[in-house]
Amino acid sequence: MNDIILTPSNATAPHGPDLRHAHLRRICLLDYSLHIGGLLLSAGVLSVVALFLNYLKRGEARDTIFESHMNWMIATFWWTIFWVVLLFIPTLVVAAFTLGLLAWLFVLPALWFFYRMVRGLLRLLDDLPAP
């Protein structure tokens, strides 16, 4: 029986592009987790942390599939903020007349945000760029 013993001379450890790929993939997984956790657990506070990480690591991810994921998360965050602000104005104006019955409208941007984050995460898990 010939057993192969892995030693530093014949072991294949990730290096170079493989290590960079693994690092950026972990960062994107963390970012998606923070964005989803921000929606479900912290009223968006964790999403702000994830947004900061997205901006911080986007340059490092340039010319990789992970750049598309960073851009996807950044765009999703800012579009969600836009829709929440847009909904807030008429809801505030008519709140006295509707007794707050329009508050359910704020669920729509949250669902859209959740959908986009899960969709991006699933593409990341398949090593595909964001849609």
TITI-502196 format. One record per residue: x, y negated, z negated of N, C-alpha, C in turn; chain. Coordinates in steps of 0.001 Angstrom, whole numbers, plus 500000, padded with zeros to 6 digits. Layout:
    n_X    n_Y    n_Z   ca_X   ca_Y   ca_Z    c_X    c_Y    c_Z ch
      X      Y      Z      X      Y      Z      X      Y      Z  A
...
% end
This chain:
    n_X    n_Y    n_Z   ca_X   ca_Y   ca_Z    c_X    c_Y    c_Z ch
 500828 501182 500000 500000 500000 500000 500870 498758 500000  A
 500585 497943 500952 501303 496676 501035 500395 495563 500569  A
 500624 495062 499399 499864 493942 498882 500589 492656 499235  A
 499818 491708 499698 500396 490417 500012 500278 489538 498781  A
 501374 489027 498354 501409 488150 497194 501600 486728 497700  A
 500681 485880 497324 500791 484497 497747 501784 483764 496865  A
 502765 483227 497487 503750 482395 496793 503748 481040 497469  A
 504386 480070 496875 504393 478760 497512 504928 478775 498947  A
 505769 479733 499273 506328 479750 500617 505340 480265 501664  A
 504390 481131 501277 503448 481647 502271 501979 481302 501962  A
 501744 480520 500944 500376 480096 500630 499980 478962 501566  A
 498723 478937 501893 498248 477864 502762 497419 476899 501925  A
 498015 475824 501522 497333 474807 500736 496905 473675 501664  A
 495775 473088 501371 495333 471988 502227 496264 470793 502097  A
 496530 470174 503203 497363 468981 503203 496981 468124 504409  A
 497441 466921 504412 497192 466040 505547 495722 465794 505780  A
 495284 465980 507036 493882 465692 507375 492879 466527 506581  A
 493234 467775 506244 492305 468612 505480 492060 468039 504089  A
 493109 467541 503458 492975 466948 502130 492161 465651 502204  A
 492410 464843 503225 491653 463603 503423 490176 463915 503661  A
 489900 464919 504485 488527 465335 504774 487829 465749 503477  A
 488485 466569 502679 487886 467046 501428 487637 465882 500465  A
 488591 464963 500391 488442 463808 499499 487259 462942 499917  A
 487168 462613 501201 486077 461772 501688 484731 462476 501562  A
 484725 463767 501750 483477 464535 501597 482992 464464 500146  A
 483927 464613 499192 483562 464509 497772 483029 463114 497438  A
 483669 462089 497992 483214 460718 497758 481788 460542 498282  A
 481528 461041 499492 480176 460916 500063 479156 461704 499239  A
 479526 462887 498780 478614 463664 497933 478298 462905 496644  A
 479329 462313 496057 479133 461516 494849 478220 460325 495140  A
 478467 459647 496253 477651 458486 496613 476186 458862 496821  A
 475948 459932 497572 474559 460370 497772 473916 460722 496426  A
 474665 461398 495565 474136 461772 494247 473802 460542 493419  A
 474680 459538 493462 474417 458307 492710 473214 457555 493266  A
 473103 457495 494587 471945 456816 495183 470640 457511 494797  A
 470610 458823 494914 469393 459571 494564 469131 459467 493061  A
 470181 459599 492264 470034 459445 490817 469580 458047 490434  A
 470055 457052 491171 469635 455676 490913 468152 455486 491125  A
 467637 456132 492124 466200 456035 492401 465390 456767 491333  A
 465838 457961 490962 465050 458810 490077 465281 458557 488591  A
 466486 458083 488228 466836 458040 486811 467121 456658 486234  A
 467568 455717 487056 468058 454475 486458 467499 453207 487089  A
 466390 453291 487760 465764 452119 488395 466736 451377 489298  A
 467617 452108 489953 468504 451516 490942 469890 451141 490469  A
 470161 451217 489183 471478 450818 488677 472572 451714 489263  A
 472349 452999 489296 473348 453910 489870 473514 453674 491366  A
 472480 453226 492033 472583 452908 493455 473519 451729 493687  A
 473521 450781 492784 474432 449644 492903 475873 450120 492758  A
 476109 451041 491843 477450 451629 491686 477839 452359 492968  A
 476914 453132 493526 477177 453863 494768 477436 452901 495920  A
 476687 451814 495983 476897 450811 497031 478299 450226 496943  A
 478730 449933 495734 480090 449424 495524 481116 450431 496032  A
 480924 451712 495700 481829 452764 496185 481782 452881 497707  A
 480593 452751 498289 480469 452802 499746 481320 451722 500399  A
 481198 450512 499908 481979 449414 500470 483477 449608 500220  A
 483817 450116 499044 485221 450308 498677 485898 451380 499538  A
 485195 452454 499833 485789 453597 500539 485518 453614 502043  A
 484701 452702 502534 484349 452719 503954 485571 452543 504851  A
 486495 451686 504479 487704 451488 505276 488561 452742 505334  A
 488615 453453 504229 489383 454702 504167 488757 455777 505052  A
 487461 455681 505268 486744 456690 506057 486677 456338 507545  A
 487324 455266 507936 487251 454808 509326 487623 455925 510301  A
 486866 456014 511382 487070 456992 512463 486861 458437 512018  A
 486029 458634 511019 485646 459985 510598 484119 460038 510547  A
 483588 461237 510377 482133 461351 510233 481664 460678 508945  A
 482562 460533 508003 482193 459959 506710 481934 458456 506808  A
 482529 457797 507781 482235 456386 507995 480758 456212 508343  A
 480227 457108 509161 478805 457007 509508 477927 457213 508275  A
 478347 458082 507366 477579 458298 506136 477636 457069 505236  A
 478810 456455 505141 478932 455233 504330 478019 454136 504906  A
 478078 453957 506225 477233 452946 506869 475750 453255 506688  A
 475399 454532 506772 474012 454984 506599 473501 454627 505200  A
 474323 454905 504185 473910 454614 502811 473818 453110 502560  A
 474774 452353 503093 474763 450901 502925 473515 450304 503583  A
 473246 450706 504820 472077 450180 505538 470787 450572 504832  A
 470703 451800 504356 469504 452261 503658 469268 451439 502401  A
 470317 451184 501644 470199 450388 500423 469662 448995 500741  A
 470296 448315 501695 469908 446924 501978 468533 446829 502622  A
 468154 447775 503473 466805 447756 504051 465751 448009 502972  A
 466078 448870 502020 465130 449122 500928 464939 447859 500095  A
 466035 447171 499788 465927 445908 499045 465070 444913 499831  A
 465305 444830 501134 464524 443926 501977 463028 444227 501866  A
 462659 445507 501986 461236 445871 501947 460626 445656 500567  A
 461381 445887 499513 460867 445645 498164 460603 444156 497958  A
 461539 443320 498384 461349 441871 498249 460163 441412 499101  A
 460088 441932 500315 458982 441561 501199 457631 441961 500606  A
 457571 443114 499981 456322 443555 499345 456029 442793 498058  A
 457068 442360 497381 456890 441697 496091 456125 440383 496226  A
 456419 439644 497261 455813 438320 497428 454290 438395 497547  A
 453735 439158 498517 452263 439205 498577 451644 439912 497370  A
 452338 440873 496812 451790 441574 495651 451685 440612 494475  A
 452678 439765 494312 452650 438775 493237 451536 437759 493456  A
 451355 437332 494690 450336 436328 495006 448929 436868 494755  A
 448675 438086 495162 447313 438631 495038 447123 439494 493786  A
 448119 439547 492926 448019 440395 491728 446837 439994 490848  A
 446576 438716 490763 445467 438267 489921 444121 438743 490463  A
 444032 438828 491768 442761 439232 492377 442574 440745 492420  A
 443683 441474 492536 443585 442928 492674 443876 443668 491376  A
 444192 442940 490342 444507 443523 489029 445648 444541 489117  A
 446608 444271 489972 447782 445134 490086 447574 446384 490907  A
 446477 446504 491605 446196 447713 492376 447112 447882 493583  A
 447802 446830 493990 448725 446941 495118 450111 447431 494695  A
 450315 447649 493426 451622 448090 492939 452049 449427 493548  A
 451096 450228 493956 451438 451526 494567 452229 451343 495856  A
 452133 450173 496475 452872 449923 497717 454386 450037 497532  A
 454857 449830 496303 456292 449923 496039 456793 451367 496112  A
 455883 452303 496129 456273 453707 496292 456774 453963 497714  A
 456249 453226 498680 456617 453445 500083 458111 453221 500348  A
 458711 452095 499936 460155 451955 500154 460964 452992 499378  A
 460485 453368 498198 461187 454376 497404 461181 455730 498123  A
 460039 456087 498692 459967 457347 499445 460850 457307 500686  A
 460846 456178 501378 461694 456019 502563 463167 456125 502177  A
 463563 455482 501079 464934 455541 500572 465320 456985 500249  A
 464445 457672 499525 464709 459062 499136 464856 459955 500374  A
 463945 459775 501328 463996 460553 502568 465326 460348 503286  A
 465755 459108 503437 467000 458828 504160 468214 459368 503419  A
 468205 459298 502108 469344 459813 501340 469416 461342 501443  A
 468296 462004 501353 468282 463472 501466 468652 463882 502891  A
 468144 463178 503875 468476 463491 505275 469978 463341 505525  A
 470560 462266 505032 471997 462063 505176 472790 463116 504425  A
 472352 463451 503220 473034 464470 502427 473025 465819 503134  A
 471898 466191 503705 471822 467469 504420 472756 467487 505627  A
 472867 466373 506325 473796 466285 507457 475231 466369 506973  A
 475529 465743 505830 476870 465821 505261 477222 467249 504888  A
 476289 467958 504293 476540 469352 503900 476801 470245 505113  A
 476286 469854 506274 476543 470595 507510 477753 470042 508276  A
 478499 469122 507647 479661 468474 508269 479306 467780 509575  A
 478157 467129 509591 477715 466351 510735 477679 464875 510372  A
 477854 463988 511342 477737 462568 511029 476302 462213 510653  A
 476157 461088 509988 474820 460635 509634 474031 460336 510902  A
 472715 460500 510831 471896 460252 512039 472007 458817 512521  A
% end
